[in-house]
Amino acid sequence: MGCCVSWCVLFLMTNRNSIPHMELKMNRNKEQNQKVFIQMYRTVETHHCTTYDEIAEALNAQGVLNTTGEPYSAGNLRNMVSRWNKETEDNDFR
């Protein structure tokens, strides 16, 4: 069963204070988060999705995969958004 999606929970993670050797990894993570956020936003907007289940189904129908090459599930998306929401305001991309 999906949970209702609110636009206020779709935040992107940024990290400008990482140590230099970690910067490349952080940039890759940030880039992936930004891509997923944009895909989620467009999917919600064009498919009128109201739950994480609907978003996951629509993303999977579009062939969007996570970083390990697996399709998204409602749980994956919910956990990802939860991680984004834990970022400080300075580190959020809005």
Secondary structure, DSSP 8 states (H G I E B T S, - for coil): ---B--GGG--EE--SS--GGGHHHHHHHHHHHHHHHHHHHHHHHHH---BHHHHHHHHHHTT-B-TTS-B--HHHHHHHHHHHHTS-TTTEE-
